[in-house]
Amino acid sequence: MAVSDLDLRIKIGDVAFNNPVMTASGTFGYGKEFSSFVNLHRLGAIIVKGISLEPRHGNPPPRIVETPCGMLNAIGLENVGVDAFIAKKMPYLRGVKTRVIVNILGDSIEEYRDLAEKLNDVDGISAIEVNISCPNVKKGGVAFGTDPDMAQEVTKAVCSATSLPVIVKLSPNVTDIGLIAKAVEDGGADGVSLVNTFLGMAVDIHSKRPRLANVVGGLSGPAIKPLALRMVWQVSQAVNIPVIGIGGISTATDAIEFLLAGASAVEVGTANFINPRATEEILDGLCDYLAEHNMKSVQDLIGGLIV
């Protein structure tokens, strides 16, 4: 079977994507930064760096630490803010022939709602991804994503403010991720993406100090893949909306595992720092696998795990 005969399309809400290979927020800048390495037009979607209402400078350095089979980061959600994003980043992204998903973050439900309203009518945006790993400042700093009621409330607020498909990005730092996923589905989400990073830390034994200025950070990379894969499998059985898999996806084999486990799409994150061409190579490998196994559509692969 020729690769050109393959149907790689997937759908989230009412929006169709040309293929299931996307970029993970925070690992691909605003897209343009990778244009000399990757044919951006080939990607299923570019998910941009998380956007807040106002610009954020992030945490002080050091804020990235390499760990065995992974990376700890405490960037602090540094970004240009929504107004600058719309004015300075979207003109370039509109020229890229692929879907653009904007990841949003806030410290209150009102901030999430305001962001969704601002982005709703911006030409070139195909969907919104909601980062619910942020602290709710009005609830004592408890992360939205660790409480089913708060997760559902912020999902409802975003969905009420936009006509775009809403994807909620789930935190793995919970007891029952399926419960959170069901809560955001009931809140109106069109899809879920998981997982965000795991909380971790590293220590310099010579200085006896934390290796991150923020002390703790988010662990990503191959080290978290088995955990993320398990959570994707659990969530795919708990909800009836599309699931996007994230966590240690570095090769086509990794991506195929997530698709078999029930993901409709995947996001490539930390691998972009190691191999800037990772997304395109994963897409090529996925096509080769489908052709080799005489699968005409990626839909023949999704959820095909035999248990």
C-alpha positions in Angstrom: 0.0 0.0 0.0 1.3 3.4 -0.9 1.7 6.0 1.9 -0.3 8.4 -0.3 -3.3 6.1 0.0 -3.4 6.3 3.8 -6.2 8.2 5.6 -4.5 9.8 8.7 -7.4 12.2 9.5 -8.8 12.5 13.1 -11.5 14.7 14.5 -11.9 16.6 17.7 -15.3 18.3 18.1 -16.3 19.6 14.7 -12.7 20.1 13.6 -10.8 17.6 11.4 -7.0 17.3 11.6 -4.9 16.0 8.7 -3.0 13.6 11.0 -2.6 12.7 14.7 0.9 14.1 15.3 0.9 17.3 17.3 3.4 19.3 19.3 3.2 19.6 23.1 2.7 23.1 24.5 5.9 24.6 25.9 8.2 22.5 23.8 7.8 24.0 20.4 7.7 27.7 21.1 5.2 29.5 18.9 6.0 27.3 15.9 8.3 29.6 13.9 11.2 28.6 16.1 11.2 25.1 14.5 10.5 26.1 10.9 14.1 25.5 9.8 14.0 21.9 11.2 10.4 20.7 10.4 8.0 21.1 7.6 5.3 22.7 9.7 2.7 22.1 7.0 2.9 18.4 7.6 2.0 18.4 11.3 -1.5 17.5 12.5 -1.4 20.6 14.7 0.9 23.1 16.3 0.1 23.6 20.0 1.7 26.8 21.1 3.4 27.8 24.3 0.8 28.4 27.1 -0.8 31.8 26.9 -2.0 33.9 29.9 -3.9 37.2 30.0 -0.9 39.2 30.9 2.8 38.5 30.0 4.7 36.3 32.4 8.4 36.3 33.0 8.6 32.9 34.5 10.8 31.6 37.3 14.4 32.6 37.9 17.2 30.2 36.6 18.3 27.5 36.9 14.9 26.2 35.6 15.8 23.2 33.5 17.7 20.1 34.8 18.5 16.9 32.9 17.6 13.7 34.7 18.0 10.0 33.9 15.7 9.4 30.9 14.0 12.8 31.3 14.0 16.4 32.1 12.8 18.6 35.0 11.6 22.1 34.2 10.4 25.0 36.2 10.0 27.6 33.5 7.1 29.1 35.3 4.8 29.4 32.2 6.8 32.3 30.7 4.9 33.8 27.7 4.2 37.0 25.9 0.5 37.4 27.0 -2.6 37.0 24.9 -2.6 40.4 23.3 1.0 40.2 22.0 0.3 36.6 20.9 -2.6 37.6 18.8 -0.8 40.7 17.3 2.7 39.3 16.9 2.6 35.5 16.7 -0.7 34.7 14.9 0.2 36.5 11.6 3.0 33.9 11.0 0.9 31.0 12.2 -2.0 31.9 9.9 0.5 31.3 7.0 1.2 27.7 8.1 -1.1 25.2 6.5 -1.9 23.2 9.6 -4.2 23.5 12.6 -3.2 25.8 15.4 -4.3 25.0 19.0 -3.8 27.6 21.7 -2.9 26.4 25.2 -4.4 28.7 27.9 -3.6 29.1 31.6 -4.9 31.2 34.4 -5.1 31.6 38.2 -8.9 32.0 38.3 -11.9 30.8 36.4 -12.5 34.4 35.3 -9.1 34.5 33.6 -9.7 31.3 31.7 -13.1 32.6 30.6 -11.6 35.9 29.4 -8.9 34.2 27.5 -11.4 32.0 25.7 -13.4 35.0 24.8 -10.4 36.9 23.4 -9.3 33.9 21.3 -12.7 32.9 20.0 -12.9 35.1 17.0 -9.2 35.1 16.1 -8.7 33.9 12.6 -6.4 30.8 12.3 -7.1 29.2 15.7 -8.7 25.8 15.4 -9.1 24.8 19.1 -8.2 25.7 22.7 -6.2 23.5 25.1 -6.9 24.3 28.7 -4.0 23.8 31.2 -5.8 22.9 34.5 -2.5 22.2 36.4 -2.5 25.8 37.4 -3.2 26.9 41.0 -6.6 28.5 41.8 -5.6 31.5 43.8 -9.1 31.9 45.1 -9.1 28.4 46.5 -5.8 28.6 48.4 -3.6 27.6 45.5 -5.1 24.2 44.9 -4.6 23.2 41.3 -7.7 23.2 39.2 -6.8 19.8 37.8 -6.7 17.9 41.2 -10.3 18.5 42.1 -13.1 17.1 39.9 -15.5 19.9 40.8 -13.0 22.7 40.1 -11.9 21.0 36.8 -15.5 20.8 35.7 -16.2 24.4 36.7 -13.3 25.8 34.7 -14.2 23.6 31.7 -17.8 24.9 31.7 -16.5 28.5 31.9 -14.2 28.0 28.9 -16.9 26.2 26.9 -19.4 28.9 27.6 -17.0 31.6 26.2 -16.0 30.0 22.9 -17.4 28.1 19.9 -14.0 26.5 19.3 -13.4 22.8 20.4 -12.1 22.7 23.9 -9.4 20.2 24.9 -8.6 19.9 28.6 -5.0 19.0 29.5 -5.0 16.8 32.6 -2.5 16.7 35.4 -1.1 13.2 36.4 -0.7 14.3 40.0 -4.0 12.9 41.1 -5.3 9.7 42.7 -7.9 8.9 39.9 -7.3 10.6 36.6 -10.3 8.9 35.1 -12.5 10.7 37.6 -11.1 14.1 36.5 -11.5 13.2 32.8 -15.1 12.3 33.3 -15.7 15.5 35.2 -14.4 17.7 32.3 -16.3 15.6 29.8 -19.4 16.3 31.8 -18.4 20.0 31.8 -18.5 20.1 28.0 -14.9 19.3 26.9 -14.5 18.1 23.3 -11.4 16.2 24.2 -8.7 15.6 26.8 -5.0 15.6 26.5 -2.7 13.8 29.0 -0.5 13.8 30.8 1.0 17.0 31.9 4.3 16.7 33.8 4.8 14.9 37.1 6.1 16.8 40.1 9.7 16.1 40.9 13.0 17.5 42.1 16.7 17.1 42.0 19.5 17.9 44.5 23.1 19.0 44.0 24.9 16.9 46.7 28.0 19.2 46.6 26.2 22.5 47.2 23.5 20.7 49.2 20.9 22.8 47.3 18.1 22.0 45.0 19.2 22.0 41.3 16.1 24.1 40.4 15.7 27.6 41.8 12.0 26.8 42.2 13.0 23.6 44.2 10.4 21.4 42.4 9.6 21.2 38.7 7.8 19.1 36.1 9.3 15.8 35.0 8.9 14.9 31.4 10.6 12.6 28.8 10.9 8.9 28.3 11.0 8.3 32.1 7.3 9.0 32.4 6.1 7.1 29.3 4.9 3.9 31.0 2.9 6.0 33.6 1.5 8.2 30.9 0.6 5.3 28.7 -1.3 3.6 31.6 -3.2 6.8 32.3 -4.2 7.2 28.6 -5.5 3.7 28.5 -7.5 4.2 31.7 -9.0 7.5 30.5 -9.8 6.2 27.1 -12.1 3.7 28.8 -13.6 6.3 31.1 -14.7 8.9 28.5 -16.4 9.0 25.1 -14.5 12.0 23.8 -11.1 11.9 22.0 -8.0 11.4 24.0 -4.6 12.9 23.1 -1.6 11.1 24.5 1.4 12.9 25.9 4.4 11.7 27.8 7.8 10.4 26.6 6.8 10.1 23.0 10.1 10.1 21.1 9.7 7.6 18.2 6.9 6.3 16.0 6.8 3.1 18.1 6.0 5.3 21.1 3.2 7.0 19.3 1.8 3.8 18.0 1.6 2.4 21.5 -0.4 5.4 22.7 -2.8 5.1 19.7 -3.3 1.4 20.4 -4.0 2.2 24.0 -6.9 4.5 22.9 -5.4 7.8 22.0 -6.8 9.5 18.9 -3.7 11.7 18.6 -0.4 12.3 20.3 1.7 15.3 21.4 5.4 15.3 21.1 7.2 17.3 23.7 10.6 16.8 25.3 11.8 14.8 22.3 11.8 18.2 20.4 14.7 19.4 22.5 16.8 16.3 21.7 15.8 15.9 18.1 14.1 19.0 16.5 12.8 16.8 13.7 11.1 14.3 16.0 7.6 15.2 15.0 8.1 14.7 11.3 10.1 11.5 11.8 7.3 10.1 14.0 4.7 10.9 11.3 6.9 9.1 8.7 7.2 6.1 11.0 3.5 6.0 11.6 2.8 6.0 7.9 5.3 3.2 7.3 3.7 1.1 10.1 0.2 1.5 8.7 1.3 0.6 5.2 3.3 -2.4 6.4 0.3 -3.7 8.3 -2.2 -3.0 5.4 -4.2 -0.5 7.4 -5.8 2.0 5.2 -6.7 4.4 8.0 -5.2 5.5 11.3 -8.7 4.8 12.7 -7.9 1.0 12.2 -5.1 1.5 14.8 -6.8 3.7 17.4 -7.9 1.6 20.4 -6.7 -1.6 18.9 -5.0 -2.9 22.0 -5.8 -6.5 22.7 -6.2 -7.1 26.5 
